[in-house]
Amino acid sequence: MKKISVRTSDGQEFELEENLAMESATIKTSLDAFSRDDIILLPNVNSWEMVKIIEFFTKVQELETKFGVKFMEKKEGRFLEAFQAEFDKDLSDDNLYCLLWTVDYLGIEVLLENLCHLMAERTKNKTVESCRNLFGVQHDYTPEEEAEIREDYSWAFEGPEIEE
Amino acid sequence: MADGQQQLVLSESHDLNAIIVEILLRLPAKSLVRFRCVSKAWRDLISESYFIKNHLSHIDTKNILNSKLLLSTTPPQAIDYAALSNIASSNEEDDGPVASREVDYPVDTRHFCLEGFVGSCNGLVCLLLDCSVVLWNPCTRVIQSLPSPSRFSRSCLFYGFGYDSVTDDCKIVVGGYRPLAGSGHGYHLQHGEGFEETMIEVFALKTGSWRTLERLDFVMLFGQGCVVNGALHWLKHQPSEHGLIVSNIMCFDLAEEKFREFAVPCPPNYVGRNYFSVGIGAIRNCLTAYFEPRDGFDYRMWVMKEYGVKESWAEIIRIPFEVLPQDYEICLQPLFIFENDEVLMNINGDVLALYNQKEKTFRNVFKTHVENGWGQTTTYVETLVSPLIAGAPNLSNQHCESFATFV
């Protein structure tokens, strides 16, 4: 199997199997334009992100072999649940969000779907403040406006599942 | 691992980046109601109808763990099926009762009495408030009273709310009976006498108005219809020497808007002897029928394994009389069967219990503190779907003042 070489923003080089590299629409476009022997430069991708992406593909191949289902071909489904605990235990919320952008940039559909789901799981029980921090959102309500919303929909702000 | 961390700051434009939109679409409705507070751009996005429709499509409405059980107390109380499922699978005797939440109910309860639930569809709950039909989203608190059905000046006698997949729309069905001309007060609901025809009106949400169906031969149907397979179902009653008895199940297809009938599974010696009441319900999208026994007889529940196929009725639960709860008086209604085969049952409209089929034991999981308990239940999912009907006037001034509407 042909290997494709990529170089991340911090100068590290990785070798990807061709079929996996082609899962990235961005890399595929590059390969169509240039020779496969060239190293593809990915200035928007950090090496830790590439490690994670490779980890994902490796695990998917393991699961495909084990269960006989072609996850990649289906391009759907939340099979990340099968190894979610392992995959995301060392990913902070900020890192996960960065990874999401990178995977979006690379155009890896199947991983993007899974990461969006994972990010939603991380986000759903957050307070409004921690949500703003995570996504870098400018706070534009006046204190009175915000207080009104909190009072009108107080039930949505309460509950044992909401993180401090 | 921390290299490459970036803090991405969104601009103040309303165009939220596509990734945030994808994440928000996968959040539960409760989180989104809270996150309207994050910023005005988020609030605007979350209120947009295309977002709401897309969000709805991400919810697995068939998964009971995403649903809430709503009790028709005043104000209504909601119980998470996920919490009930946890209790069912844990099997601990000393589990506390399941928590219920009093739903924020924007109705002036001094003036408007909750008569019942017509049903629920796509997160909207349809209520009968005195003589009005009202649509309510318990999650967003928005409430909309509908124009009155043209024929019914009094409460309708039977009703239902369900989804029509052909038009991708939710439909409310209400019905009543028209007495024979000249019969005056000479009709008896109890005996089914003196009525000429049954009238049905349908309100499809997209149309925003009621439509009367053609005259139907008189059939006696009561109460809340249950939704199975895109159709509403009621028990058909008819007079007999034993009083009103159940004869068949009437099924109203929401797409075709036509009735058909099929037989209730009838254990021997039904009529007037072993059973005092029959009920039907929907569990895991299958039609169920249950027979409430007289003293000394067993409680039995049947399920129609293949929809519409009379031969597929199968008795799945039989509770010996001795095992039935002591305080069981009025009703023992099955609501759901969990993975471990425990049956969630509504006892008398004030207690919820789990029946363990293997052990043949009941354990209570909820008791309401509200006097008189609840009359009806419905199951809903939390969505952001708006009940507002374009062009539907808010009828009486009383309604306008008393109902609070928040968009």
Interface residues (C-beta under 8 A of the other chain):
Chain A: S9 D10 N46 S47 W48 E49 D90 S92 D94 N95 Y97 C98 L100 W101 D104 L112 C116 H117 M119 A120 T123 K124 N125 K126 V128 C131 R132 F135 G136 V137 Q138 H139 D140 Y141 E146 I149 R150 D152 Y153 S154 W155 A156 F157 G159
Chain B: M1 A2 D3 G4 Q5 Q6 Q7 L8 V9 L10 E12 A18 I19 I20 E22 I23 L24 R26 L27 P28 K30 S31 V33 R34 F35 R36 C37 V38 S39 K40 A41 W42 R101 V103 D104 R141 F406
